[in-house]
Amino acid sequence: MFKDEKGFGTIELVIILAILVGIALLFKTQITAFVENIIQDIVDKDFTSGALYVYFKI
């Protein structure tokens, strides 16, 4: 029927990418809110109190 069924074809890759893009578009607001919360948590950390000394103590 098919000469070569080995490997990962271009059509499969395009289908998987289309599905991932569709999921990303469906959950765009939730993904954006999640990333913004993570970035805000990182920005709000206070590293002036010697926290870096505790982590990188020599």
VEXDREN-2710 file (C-alpha; in Angstrom, 1 decimal):
% VEXDREN-2710
k/r/px/py/pz
1/MET/0.0/0.0/0.0
2/PHE/2.5/2.6/1.2
3/LYS/6.2/2.3/0.2
4/ASP/7.7/3.8/3.3
5/GLU/5.8/4.1/6.6
6/LYS/8.9/5.0/8.7
7/GLY/9.7/8.4/10.1
8/PHE/7.7/11.4/11.1
9/GLY/6.0/13.0/8.1
10/THR/5.4/16.7/7.4
11/ILE/1.6/16.2/7.5
12/GLU/1.7/14.9/11.0
13/LEU/3.9/17.8/12.1
14/VAL/1.5/20.3/10.5
15/ILE/-1.5/18.7/12.2
16/ILE/0.2/18.7/15.6
17/LEU/1.2/22.4/15.2
18/ALA/-2.3/23.3/14.2
19/ILE/-3.7/21.6/17.3
20/LEU/-1.2/23.4/19.5
21/VAL/-2.0/26.8/18.0
22/GLY/-5.7/26.1/18.4
23/ILE/-5.3/25.2/22.1
24/ALA/-3.1/28.3/22.6
25/LEU/-5.8/30.5/21.0
26/LEU/-8.6/28.9/23.1
27/PHE/-6.7/29.5/26.4
28/LYS/-5.0/32.7/25.5
29/THR/-6.4/34.7/28.4
30/GLN/-5.6/32.0/30.9
31/ILE/-2.0/31.6/29.6
32/THR/-1.4/35.3/29.6
33/ALA/-2.7/35.7/33.1
34/PHE/-0.5/32.8/34.3
35/VAL/2.6/34.2/32.7
36/GLU/1.9/37.7/34.1
37/ASN/1.5/36.3/37.6
38/ILE/4.8/34.5/37.4
39/ILE/6.6/37.6/36.1
40/GLN/5.0/39.7/38.8
41/ASP/6.0/37.3/41.5
42/ILE/9.6/37.5/40.2
43/VAL/9.6/41.3/40.1
44/ASP/8.1/41.6/43.6
45/LYS/10.8/39.5/45.2
46/ASP/13.0/41.6/47.6
47/PHE/16.7/40.6/47.1
48/THR/18.1/43.6/49.1
49/SER/17.7/41.9/52.4
50/GLY/20.7/39.6/52.0
51/ALA/18.7/36.8/50.4
52/LEU/21.4/36.4/47.7
53/TYR/24.0/36.0/50.4
54/VAL/22.1/33.0/51.8
55/TYR/21.8/31.3/48.4
56/PHE/25.4/32.0/47.2
57/LYS/27.3/31.8/50.5
58/ILE/30.9/31.0/49.9
END
